[in-house]
Amino acid sequence: MKPRLPLLKGISMLIALITWLPIIPQAMAQVVITRSQLLSLPNTLTETFETLNIPERDAAFEGSQHILNSATKFYGQGPGLVLPGIEFVSSAGIQWNGRRYSGNQSQNLHAYNATGFTLRFLSQPTAIGFDISSLYAFSANVTITALSVDGLFLKSSSVSFSPFGAPLFWGLQDSRGIGRVMVTSDLLAWSPAIDNVTYSVVPEPSLHALLAVSSVTALIYRRRGRETTKQKASDGSRA
């Protein structure tokens, strides 16, 4: 017995959906976004670096600490000091600054004795953003470079800070997924400081595929049910 035409159409639709799902996000445009635009996206999380217990106008320094994540202990505290899914990576030490340290209004983070740091996003967000500033009332030229989850170049920007300059927001949205952001400065002793790291994550492709399969399967069975009912009615009228 040959398959009915609606069933074949349903299977073709299912194959097309699963085939195109990984491709559709890559076709979406890359957008530089503001903080308000970033916060308006669904499922956003923000790391404020306020969990470490540190006095105002003071700083905690770990010279041998090169990676800070949710599993890290820092300055005798932790783990769980930062949100899961992000890592702050320094080639040298990490300094966690208290409020009003070097003029900052909230706690923030920077790499000590290194000109830059890397933010790694383990959850593959499609949109990220953070506040960035220069420490110690120095002017600085800063370069920000974003790479995809696969290490492909996404975006590079340059910003300049004057002495006592206010923090600047830098944000990016790219549907290919953002894997890491490298921030470098022309200052020799300290990297820029980072604060309020926000990131948004879209549902996994497998969830999309599951929803597509469920929708198409339900459609196929509804059509087959209607055809079966019509066929039975037709057979009854003939009898």
C-alpha positions in Angstrom: 0.0 0.0 0.0 1.4 3.4 -1.1 1.8 6.2 1.5 -0.9 8.8 1.3 0.0 12.2 -0.2 -0.5 14.3 3.0 1.8 12.0 4.9 4.6 12.4 2.3 4.1 16.2 2.4 4.4 16.2 6.2 7.6 14.2 6.1 9.0 16.6 3.5 8.2 19.6 5.7 9.8 17.9 8.7 13.1 17.2 6.8 13.1 20.8 5.5 12.7 22.3 9.0 15.5 20.2 10.5 17.8 20.9 7.6 17.3 24.6 7.7 17.3 25.1 11.5 21.2 25.3 11.9 21.4 27.7 8.9 18.7 30.2 9.7 20.5 31.8 12.7 23.7 32.4 10.7 21.8 34.4 8.2 20.6 36.9 10.8 22.5 40.3 10.9 25.0 41.2 13.4 24.0 44.2 15.5 25.8 46.5 18.0 23.3 47.1 20.8 22.8 49.4 23.7 22.3 48.2 27.3 18.6 49.0 27.2 18.2 46.9 24.0 20.2 44.1 25.6 18.1 44.1 28.7 14.9 44.0 26.6 15.9 40.6 25.2 14.5 37.4 26.9 16.6 35.4 29.3 19.3 37.9 30.2 21.6 37.5 33.1 23.9 40.2 34.6 27.1 39.6 36.6 27.7 42.7 38.8 30.7 41.4 40.7 29.0 42.5 44.0 29.2 39.1 45.7 32.8 39.4 47.1 32.9 40.8 50.6 35.3 43.6 50.4 35.5 47.1 52.1 34.8 50.2 50.2 37.9 51.9 48.6 39.8 48.6 49.0 40.7 45.8 46.5 41.4 42.1 46.7 44.3 40.8 44.6 45.2 37.2 43.7 48.5 37.1 41.8 48.3 33.4 41.1 44.6 33.4 40.0 44.3 33.4 36.2 40.7 32.2 35.8 37.6 33.4 37.7 34.4 31.4 37.2 31.5 30.0 39.3 33.8 27.2 40.7 36.6 29.5 41.8 37.5 30.5 45.3 38.9 34.0 45.5 40.3 35.9 48.5 39.2 33.0 50.8 35.6 33.3 49.6 33.5 31.2 47.2 32.8 29.3 45.1 29.7 30.7 43.4 31.1 34.3 43.4 30.2 34.8 39.7 27.4 33.5 37.5 27.8 30.1 35.8 28.6 30.3 32.0 31.2 33.0 32.1 34.9 33.1 32.8 37.3 36.0 33.4 40.8 35.0 32.2 44.0 36.9 32.8 47.6 36.1 31.8 48.7 37.4 35.2 46.8 38.1 38.4 43.2 39.2 38.9 42.1 42.2 41.1 38.6 42.6 42.4 37.9 46.2 43.3 35.5 47.4 46.0 33.2 50.2 45.6 34.7 53.7 45.2 38.1 52.2 44.5 39.9 54.5 42.1 36.6 56.4 41.6 34.4 53.5 40.6 30.9 53.6 42.0 30.4 49.8 42.1 32.6 46.7 42.5 34.4 45.7 39.3 37.2 43.5 38.0 40.5 44.0 36.1 43.6 42.1 35.3 46.6 43.1 37.4 50.1 43.5 35.8 48.6 42.6 32.4 47.4 44.8 29.5 44.3 42.8 28.8 42.0 40.0 29.7 39.5 37.6 28.0 35.9 37.0 28.8 34.8 33.5 27.9 31.2 32.7 27.5 30.5 28.9 28.0 26.8 29.1 27.4 27.2 30.5 23.8 25.1 33.7 24.2 23.8 35.4 21.1 24.0 38.9 22.8 26.4 40.3 25.3 27.4 43.6 26.8 29.4 45.1 29.6 30.6 48.4 31.2 34.3 49.2 30.7 36.5 51.8 32.3 40.1 52.9 32.8 41.6 52.8 36.3 43.7 55.2 38.3 42.7 58.3 36.4 44.8 57.4 33.4 43.9 57.9 29.8 43.9 54.7 27.7 43.2 53.4 24.3 41.3 50.1 24.4 40.6 47.5 21.8 37.7 45.0 22.1 37.6 41.9 19.9 34.8 39.4 19.8 35.1 35.8 18.4 32.4 33.2 17.8 32.1 29.9 19.6 34.2 28.4 16.8 36.8 31.1 17.0 35.7 33.0 14.0 36.2 36.8 14.0 33.0 38.7 14.7 33.7 42.3 15.6 36.5 44.6 16.7 36.1 48.1 18.3 38.4 50.8 19.7 37.5 53.2 22.5 39.5 55.9 24.2 39.3 57.0 27.8 40.4 60.4 29.2 41.5 60.8 32.8 38.6 60.3 35.2 36.4 59.3 32.3 33.0 57.7 32.9 32.5 54.0 32.1 31.4 53.1 28.6 29.0 50.4 27.5 30.0 47.9 24.8 27.4 45.4 23.4 27.1 43.0 20.5 24.4 40.7 19.2 25.3 37.9 16.8 23.2 34.8 16.2 26.3 32.7 15.4 27.0 32.7 19.2 29.7 34.7 21.0 32.4 32.5 22.5 34.9 35.0 23.9 35.8 38.7 24.0 39.3 40.0 24.3 39.9 43.4 25.9 43.4 45.0 25.6 44.8 48.4 26.6 47.9 50.4 25.9 48.5 50.8 29.6 51.4 48.7 30.8 50.4 47.9 34.3 46.6 47.4 34.4 43.9 46.2 32.0 40.7 48.1 31.7 38.1 47.4 34.5 34.9 45.5 33.6 31.5 45.6 35.3 27.9 44.6 34.7 28.5 41.8 32.2 25.1 40.9 30.7 24.4 38.0 28.3 21.4 36.4 26.7 21.0 32.8 25.6 18.5 31.5 23.0 17.0 28.0 23.3 19.1 25.1 22.1 18.6 24.1 18.5 17.6 20.6 19.7 14.5 22.2 21.4 13.6 23.9 18.1 13.9 20.6 16.3 11.8 18.8 19.0 9.1 21.5 18.6 9.2 21.2 14.9 8.9 17.4 15.0 6.0 17.6 17.5 4.1 20.2 15.4 4.5 18.4 12.1 3.6 15.0 13.6 0.5 16.4 15.2 -0.5 18.0 11.8 0.0 14.7 10.0 -2.1 12.8 12.5 -4.9 15.4 12.4 -5.0 15.2 8.6 -5.0 11.4 8.7 -7.7 11.4 11.3 -9.9 13.7 9.2 -9.4 11.5 6.1 -10.2 8.3 8.0 -13.4 9.9 9.3 -14.4 11.0 5.8 -13.5 7.6 4.4 -15.7 5.8 7.0 -18.6 8.1 6.3 -18.2 7.5 2.5 -18.1 3.8 3.0 -21.2 3.9 5.3 -23.2 5.9 2.7 -22.3 3.4 0.0 -23.4 0.5 2.2 
